[in-house]
């Protein structure tokens, strides 16, 4: 579910700047109206946090300076200084240092947080989506398809004889195979298709707004590209693939993955090196 924080994540710095300035103005008015009855000046840290987290380093620093000036102006209008120039200078200096320090801390923390999120969402070896990211994307795509009445196809791919590659040629060759496989998948499928590695040699793909005819065409092309690459590198592997087109959408991501996983295993336990296609109407 989207929250205001998800929405702000995608906003341009200009909008964040305007929202922060509005927040400063609103809080200063509240401080002025409250006079000395309630001290609301601590709330001025909010626009600094907002600008630093969502707007970046420059926006955060600019809002920190503007907030310090606004605090000084509000204090001056409420006669907090009693004509003491040293007190005025000290007050604005301390406020400026504190707000700038908060801005720097929040901006740096956001940067580290962003790196951690990307790392958690990305498979280190192949650069594809991780299992965590895949399930979140599939859940979102199911909801989107349900909202707009679109079909959705889901692919589960397992490498046949992958263990033999690792055992005979070594894990470094196995890793290279997975990297070549991932590159081949990205080259064969559409840019808006979502590809993830969710196990050692298991890959899944979401094909949004894709009916069975289009899914068949895409996967037959993908299968050929994969086999050609394996032959080129001299790797004696093949692929067991299950493809389900959901005319009736699954209840959630876990159900969708289980259904297509079961279909792939039917191929795996049978002839291997094949693709099984199925249209899901909600009846097992």
BELQUIPE-V105441 format. One record per residue. NEAR is the number of other ideal C-beta (glycine too) atoms within 10 Angstrom. Layout:
[[NEAR] [NEAR]]
//
This chain:
[[4] [9] [8] [7] [9] [9] [10] [15] [11] [9] [14] [10] [15] [10] [13] [22] [21] [12] [18] [26] [17] [11] [20] [24] [12] [13] [22] [20] [12] [14] [22] [13] [10] [13] [9] [8] [7] [10] [10] [16] [19] [9] [15] [20] [16] [15] [27] [27] [17] [21] [31] [28] [20] [24] [26] [15] [16] [13] [21] [30] [19] [17] [27] [27] [16] [18] [29] [22] [15] [21] [23] [19] [13] [20] [18] [13] [11] [14] [9] [15] [16] [7] [7] [11] [8] [8] [13] [16] [12] [12] [18] [17] [12] [12] [21] [17] [12] [16] [25] [18] [12] [17] [26] [15] [13] [21] [19] [12] [12] [17] [12] [9] [11] [10] [10] [10] [11] [10] [10] [10] [16] [17] [20] [8] [14] [21] [12] [24] [23] [18] [16] [14] [19] [24] [19] [14] [17] [23] [14] [14] [21] [21] [14] [13] [17] [14] [8] [8] [7] [15] [20] [25] [26] [28] [26] [27] [26] [21] [22] [18] [15] [20] [12] [13] [21] [17] [10] [11] [15] [11] [10] [9] [14] [23] [13] [16] [21] [21] [14] [17] [24] [19] [15] [17] [22] [16] [10] [19] [20] [13] [5] [10] [18] [20] [21] [26] [25] [19] [11] [13] [20] [17] [24] [26] [28] [25] [24] [16] [14] [24] [15] [16] [10] [15] [23] [16] [11] [20] [24] [13] [12] [22] [18] [11] [16] [22] [15] [11] [17] [20] [10] [9] [12] [7] [21] [12] [20] [19] [25] [24] [26] [26] [25] [26] [21] [24] [13] [12] [19] [21] [10] [13] [20] [12] [14] [25] [20] [12] [19] [26] [19] [14] [23] [24] [15] [13] [21] [20] [9] [11] [10] [14] [16] [16] [20] [18] [17] [16] [15] [22] [9] [10] [5] [5]]
//
